[in-house]
Amino acid sequence: MEPEVTQDFIPLARTDSSSSRPSNVFFKNRFNRFFWGDKRRPLPPPLRLVTGLGLLAVVGTLILMLPGIGRGDPLRWNEALFTAMSALSVTGLSIIQVAEELTLVGQIVLLILIQIGGVGFMVLAVVIFQLMGRRISLLNRLALCNSLGLIDPGAILTLTRKVLLSVTLIELGGALLLWLHWRDLYGPGRAVFLAVFHAVSAFCNAGFDLFGTAGIPTDGLSLSILAVLIFIGGLGIPVLSDLLTWPRGHRLSLHTRITLAVVVVLLCTGGIGMFLGESLPGGSLLEVSWPRRLGLTFFQSVSARTAGFAGIPIQDLSAPSQLLLMALMFIGAAPASMGGGITTGTFAVLVLALWGYARGLPSAQIAGRSLDPSMVRKAAAVLTVSLFVVLLAAWLILLTHRESRLDPVLFEVISAFATCGLSTGFTGELNLFGQLVIALVMFWGRLGALTIVLALAQQQPRQLVIYPEEPILIG
């Protein structure tokens, strides 16, 4: 009797020509173990996300190094790695000129990497497995919840299908509007690819563009369409799902209401702040009419929250405006969105906790609801780890780029951490070590602080002893 083939046992190869191919079984079992989990040692959901994104980065790097991707000579390994990581993390920072140095095939590959990075590879993996008729295990549902930043895995598969349908419709709608506007400027044929590429790049908050050194079109209609796509992509999947069901008598959740309020406050603060900064003596928009100046600054406020399109040359902005952009980038977009940063949810929880402490309340409260103290601890952990990552990366780059100033380096690091893509022009000055540091920061920023920490940390044993408390001085 032949041994039964299980997930944990692979029979030896036979010598006849009609034998099965054990190597195929080996790789198939390894593939299944990664996505479906080993029954003995299931891979934790955070580690699946980290490993999956890392594997995608390797695959994307190898594809971008193939002949026919780059114009002329193939891309070097560091150029391909940096570009693949920037696309998968939907950042937009680049050490190459995408419009000039990538062929049409290379730009299509880049577009696919952006789409995978924006939607999330776990979403695509689950959809593929459903099409194959495979059952989605609980661990994969939990991994998908982590990928989307959700809490309840119950209806995750239904939400996944809605996510893909909504993303497709929004991107197609944006591409159609851009094509109708750009067809006379760039020709109907060329405008099709430009419209699709920039609609996907804007909605995924990637920031890659195909206009080279000229930059994106800054006319009012182009900026409006791109801003709407960026805004929707930065709201987050739970908020979009909540808004779609809201007109039918459904009450908006507390998360949705807080997210919308924080987004509006940040948008107005950034737009008005940059308008003032660029309207005073020394500003870069003094000679621009005030309505267009207002439109440019508000677009830049939208884009700063992880999109990365530069309606205004960043290096021309005044120091107050650049500082304001760094703050907006660091906060970033909403949780479970296409953007990065510490997220508006973390920012809101920290502000509410501070306000509750100042009022002497036992917990953070808003709209007749109290926040779980564990949420405040998580928000504090995200802030602390994020500050540590940004400061460490900036220190490493300053240490290896001795001629560089602090402000462009800090701006670059925060942009990479927030998966934003805005730059003062320092990206091209990075040496090999600096490129690797920024690539790692983009990797970290896409997955989030808690995902990385949970993936790297070992499970702690249950605490059997509780030690007595003793205060220390703070403040």
C-alpha positions in Angstrom: 0.0 0.0 0.0 1.4 3.4 -0.9 1.6 6.0 1.8 -1.1 8.6 1.8 0.1 12.0 0.5 -0.7 14.6 3.1 0.4 18.2 3.5 3.2 17.1 5.9 4.4 14.0 3.9 5.9 13.9 0.4 6.6 10.4 -1.0 9.9 9.6 -2.7 10.0 9.9 -6.5 9.5 6.7 -8.5 12.0 5.7 -11.2 9.5 5.1 -14.0 8.5 7.8 -16.5 4.9 7.8 -15.4 5.6 8.8 -11.9 4.3 12.0 -10.3 6.6 14.9 -10.0 7.5 15.3 -6.3 9.2 18.7 -6.9 5.8 20.1 -8.0 4.2 18.7 -4.9 6.9 20.1 -2.8 6.4 23.7 -4.1 2.6 23.3 -4.0 2.7 22.3 -0.4 5.0 25.1 0.5 2.7 27.5 -1.3 -0.3 26.1 0.6 1.5 26.2 3.9 2.2 29.9 3.4 -1.3 31.0 2.6 -3.3 28.3 4.4 -1.1 27.6 7.3 0.6 24.5 8.7 -1.7 22.6 11.0 1.2 22.1 13.4 2.6 25.6 13.3 0.3 28.1 11.6 2.0 31.2 10.4 0.7 34.2 12.4 -1.3 36.7 10.3 1.1 39.7 10.8 4.0 37.5 9.7 2.1 36.4 6.6 1.7 40.1 5.6 5.4 40.9 6.2 6.6 37.8 4.3 4.1 38.2 1.5 5.1 41.8 0.8 8.7 40.9 1.0 8.3 38.1 -1.6 6.3 40.4 -3.8 9.2 42.9 -3.6 11.7 40.3 -4.7 9.5 39.2 -7.6 8.9 42.8 -8.6 12.6 43.5 -8.5 13.4 40.5 -10.7 10.7 41.4 -13.2 11.9 45.1 -13.4 15.5 43.8 -14.1 14.4 41.9 -17.2 15.4 43.1 -20.7 12.7 45.2 -22.3 11.7 46.9 -19.1 14.2 49.7 -19.1 15.0 51.8 -22.1 18.5 50.8 -23.3 20.3 48.8 -20.6 18.2 46.8 -18.1 17.7 48.4 -14.7 20.4 47.8 -12.1 19.3 45.7 -9.1 19.2 48.7 -6.7 17.1 50.7 -9.2 14.7 47.8 -9.6 14.5 47.1 -5.9 13.8 50.7 -5.0 11.2 51.1 -7.7 9.4 47.8 -6.9 9.3 48.7 -3.2 8.1 52.2 -3.9 5.3 50.8 -6.1 4.2 48.1 -3.8 4.2 50.5 -0.8 2.3 53.0 -3.0 4.9 55.7 -2.2 6.1 57.2 -5.4 9.7 58.0 -4.5 12.0 57.0 -7.4 15.7 57.1 -8.2 14.9 56.8 -11.9 12.8 58.9 -14.3 9.8 56.6 -14.9 8.6 58.4 -18.0 12.1 58.4 -19.7 13.8 55.2 -18.4 10.9 52.7 -18.5 9.4 51.3 -21.7 5.7 50.9 -22.2 6.0 47.4 -20.9 7.9 48.6 -17.9 5.3 51.2 -17.1 2.5 48.6 -17.3 4.5 46.4 -14.9 4.8 49.4 -12.6 1.1 50.0 -12.9 0.4 46.4 -11.9 2.7 46.7 -8.9 1.0 49.9 -7.8 -2.5 48.2 -8.0 -1.3 45.2 -6.0 0.3 47.4 -3.4 -2.8 49.6 -3.2 -5.5 47.0 -3.0 -3.3 44.6 -0.9 -1.9 41.2 -2.0 -4.0 39.4 0.6 -7.2 40.7 -1.0 -6.0 39.4 -4.4 -4.8 36.1 -3.0 -8.2 35.5 -1.3 -10.1 36.4 -4.5 -7.8 34.0 -6.5 -8.4 31.2 -4.0 -12.2 31.8 -4.1 -12.1 31.5 -7.9 -10.2 28.2 -7.5 -12.9 27.0 -5.1 -10.7 26.9 -2.1 -12.0 27.5 1.4 -10.7 30.6 3.2 -9.3 29.6 6.6 -9.7 31.6 9.7 -6.0 32.5 9.8 -6.3 33.9 6.3 -9.4 35.9 7.3 -7.4 37.3 10.2 -4.5 38.1 7.9 -7.0 39.8 5.5 -8.4 41.8 8.5 -4.9 42.9 9.4 -4.2 43.8 5.7 -7.4 46.0 5.6 -7.1 47.3 9.1 -10.4 45.8 10.1 -11.6 44.2 13.4 -14.3 41.7 12.7 -13.4 38.8 10.3 -17.0 37.6 10.1 -18.1 39.3 6.8 -14.6 39.8 5.5 -15.1 37.9 2.2 -18.2 39.8 1.3 -16.4 43.0 2.1 -13.5 41.9 0.0 -15.7 41.5 -3.1 -17.2 44.9 -2.5 -13.8 46.4 -2.1 -12.6 45.1 -5.5 -15.8 46.1 -7.2 -15.7 49.6 -5.7 -12.0 50.1 -6.5 -12.6 49.1 -10.1 -15.5 51.4 -10.6 -13.8 54.4 -8.9 -10.6 54.0 -11.0 -12.5 53.5 -14.2 -14.6 56.5 -13.5 -11.5 58.6 -12.8 -9.8 57.3 -15.8 -12.7 58.2 -18.0 -12.9 61.8 -16.7 -9.1 62.2 -17.2 -9.3 60.8 -20.7 -12.1 63.1 -21.7 -10.0 66.0 -20.5 -6.6 64.9 -21.8 -7.6 63.5 -25.2 -7.2 66.8 -26.9 -3.9 67.6 -25.1 -2.1 64.3 -25.7 -4.1 62.6 -28.4 -6.9 60.0 -27.9 -4.6 57.0 -28.0 -1.8 58.2 -25.6 -4.4 59.8 -23.3 -6.0 56.3 -22.6 -2.9 54.9 -20.9 -2.1 58.3 -19.2 -5.6 58.4 -17.8 -5.6 54.8 -16.6 -2.2 55.1 -15.1 -2.8 58.3 -13.2 -6.3 57.3 -12.0 -4.8 54.2 -10.4 -1.8 56.1 -9.1 -4.0 58.8 -7.6 -6.6 56.4 -6.1 -3.9 54.1 -4.6 -2.1 57.2 -3.3 1.0 56.1 -5.1 2.2 59.4 -6.6 4.0 58.0 -9.7 3.4 60.0 -12.8 4.5 59.8 -16.5 5.0 63.4 -17.2 8.7 63.5 -16.3 10.4 66.7 -15.2 7.4 68.7 -16.4 5.2 67.4 -13.6 1.5 66.6 -13.6 -0.9 69.1 -15.4 -1.8 71.8 -12.9 -4.9 73.1 -14.6 -8.0 73.3 -12.4 -9.9 70.3 -13.8 -6.9 67.9 -13.8 -6.1 68.8 -10.2 -9.8 68.5 -9.2 -10.1 65.0 -10.6 -6.9 63.8 -9.1 -7.7 65.4 -5.7 -11.1 63.6 -5.6 -9.4 60.2 -6.4 -6.8 60.9 -3.7 -9.4 61.9 -1.2 -11.5 58.8 -1.7 -8.5 56.5 -1.7 -7.4 58.0 1.6 -10.7 57.6 3.5 -10.3 53.9 4.1 -12.3 50.8 3.2 -14.5 50.8 6.4 -15.5 54.4 5.8 -16.3 53.9 2.1 -18.4 50.8 3.0 -20.2 52.8 5.7 -20.9 55.7 3.4 -22.3 53.4 0.7 -24.9 51.9 3.1 -25.6 55.2 4.9 -28.4 56.6 2.6 -30.6 53.5 3.4 -31.2 54.5 7.0 -27.9 53.2 8.3 -26.3 55.3 11.0 -22.7 56.2 10.4 -20.3 54.5 12.8 -18.2 56.4 15.3 -15.0 55.6 13.3 -16.5 57.1 10.1 -17.6 60.3 11.9 -14.2 60.7 13.5 -12.4 60.0 10.3 -14.4 62.5 8.3 -14.0 65.2 10.9 -10.2 64.7 11.2 -9.8 64.6 7.4 -11.7 67.8 6.9 -9.7 69.5 9.7 -6.4 68.4 8.3 -7.4 69.4 4.8 -8.4 72.9 5.8 -5.5 73.4 8.2 -3.0 72.3 5.5 -4.6 74.3 2.7 -5.0 77.5 4.7 -1.6 77.2 6.3 0.2 76.8 3.0 -1.9 79.6 1.5 -0.6 81.9 4.2 2.9 80.6 4.0 3.1 81.1 0.2 1.3 84.5 0.3 3.7 86.2 2.6 7.0 87.7 1.4 9.3 84.9 0.3 6.5 82.7 -0.7 6.6 80.8 -4.1 3.1 81.8 -5.2 3.2 85.6 -4.7 2.7 86.2 -8.4 -0.2 83.8 -8.7 -3.8 85.0 -8.5 -5.3 84.2 -5.1 -8.0 81.8 -6.4 -5.4 79.7 -8.2 -3.1 80.0 -5.2 -5.9 78.7 -3.0 -6.6 75.8 -5.4 -2.9 74.8 -5.6 -2.4 74.9 -1.8 -5.5 72.9 -1.1 -4.5 70.3 -3.7 -1.1 70.0 -2.1 -2.8 69.6 1.3 -4.8 66.7 -0.1 -1.8 65.2 -1.8 0.5 65.6 1.2 -1.6 63.0 3.1 0.3 60.2 1.3 -0.6 60.7 -2.4 2.7 62.3 -3.5 1.7 64.4 -6.5 3.4 67.8 -6.5 1.1 70.6 -7.8 3.8 73.0 -6.5 7.5 72.2 -6.8 8.3 71.2 -3.2 11.8 72.6 -3.2 10.3 76.0 -4.0 8.0 76.1 -1.0 8.9 78.2 2.0 10.2 76.6 5.2 6.8 77.0 7.1 5.0 75.2 4.3 7.5 72.4 4.2 7.2 71.9 7.9 3.4 71.8 7.6 3.7 69.2 4.8 5.9 67.0 7.1 3.3 67.1 9.8 0.5 66.2 7.3 2.6 63.4 5.9 3.4 62.0 9.3 -0.3 61.8 10.3 -1.2 60.4 6.9 -4.4 58.9 5.7 -7.2 56.9 7.4 -6.7 53.4 8.7 -7.4 50.6 6.1 -6.9 53.1 3.3 -4.4 53.3 0.4 -2.2 55.7 2.3 0.2 55.4 5.2 1.5 57.5 8.1 0.5 56.9 11.7 -3.1 57.3 10.4 -5.9 59.7 11.3 -7.3 57.1 13.8 -4.1 57.1 15.8 -4.0 60.9 15.8 -7.6 61.1 16.9 -7.2 58.6 19.7 -4.2 60.5 21.0 -5.9 63.9 20.9 -9.0 62.5 22.6 -6.9 60.8 25.3 -5.0 64.1 25.9 -8.3 66.0 26.1 -9.8 63.5 28.4 -6.8 63.6 30.7 -6.9 67.4 30.7 -10.6 67.3 31.8 -9.9 64.7 34.5 -12.0 62.0 32.8 -11.3 58.3 33.6 -11.1 57.5 29.9 -11.1 59.1 26.5 -14.7 60.0 25.6 -16.5 61.4 22.5 -20.1 61.5 21.3 -21.4 59.6 24.3 -18.9 56.8 23.9 -15.7 55.8 25.8 -12.6 54.5 24.1 -11.1 51.2 25.3 -7.8 52.0 27.2 -6.1 49.4 25.1 -6.7 51.6 22.0 -4.9 54.4 23.7 -2.0 52.1 24.5 -1.9 50.9 20.8 -2.0 54.5 19.6 0.9 55.5 21.9 2.9 52.5 20.7 2.3 53.4 17.1 3.5 57.0 17.7 6.5 55.9 19.7 7.7 53.3 17.3 7.0 55.6 14.3 9.1 58.4 15.8 11.9 56.0 16.6 11.9 54.7 13.0 11.9 58.2 11.5 14.7 59.5 13.8 16.8 56.3 13.3 16.5 56.4 9.5 17.2 60.2 9.4 20.3 59.7 11.6 21.6 56.8 9.4 21.2 58.9 6.2 22.9 62.0 7.8 25.7 59.7 9.0 26.4 58.4 5.5 25.6 61.7 3.6 27.8 64.1 5.5 27.2 67.0 3.1 23.4 66.9 3.4 21.3 69.2 5.5 18.8 68.0 8.0 15.6 69.4 6.5 15.7 67.6 3.1 16.8 64.4 4.8 14.0 64.6 7.4 11.5 65.5 4.7 12.6 62.5 2.6 12.4 60.0 5.5 8.9 61.2 6.6 7.7 61.0 3.0 9.0 57.4 2.8 7.5 56.4 6.2 4.1 57.9 5.3 4.3 56.3 1.8 3.7 59.7 0.4 6.3 60.3 -2.3 6.8 64.0 -2.1 10.5 65.0 -2.3 12.6 68.2 -2.3 14.8 66.5 -4.8 17.0 64.6 -2.3 16.0 61.1 -3.7 18.5 61.4 -6.6 21.3 62.2 -4.1 21.0 59.0 -2.1 23.9 56.6 -2.2 23.4 52.8 -2.2 23.1 52.6 1.6 20.6 55.5 1.7 18.5 53.9 -1.0 18.3 50.7 1.1 17.4 52.7 4.2 14.6 54.5 2.4 13.4 51.2 0.8 13.1 49.6 4.3 11.3 52.7 5.6 8.8 52.4 2.8 8.3 48.7 3.6 7.7 49.6 7.2 5.4 52.4 6.4 3.2 50.3 4.1 2.7 47.5 6.7 2.4 49.7 9.7 4.2 49.8 13.1 1.9 47.3 14.9 2.0 44.7 12.1 5.8 44.7 12.0 6.2 44.6 15.8 3.7 41.8 16.2 5.3 39.9 13.4 8.8 40.2 14.9 7.8 39.8 18.6 7.6 36.4 20.2 4.5 35.4 22.0 4.9 36.2 25.6 4.0 33.6 28.3 1.1 34.3 30.6 2.2 36.5 33.5 1.8 34.6 36.7 3.3 37.2 39.0 2.0 40.8 39.4 4.6 43.1 40.9 3.7 46.0 43.2 3.4 49.4 41.6 5.8 52.3 42.2 5.5 55.7 40.6 8.2 57.5 38.5 8.4 61.2 37.7 7.1 62.3 34.3 6.5 65.6 32.7 
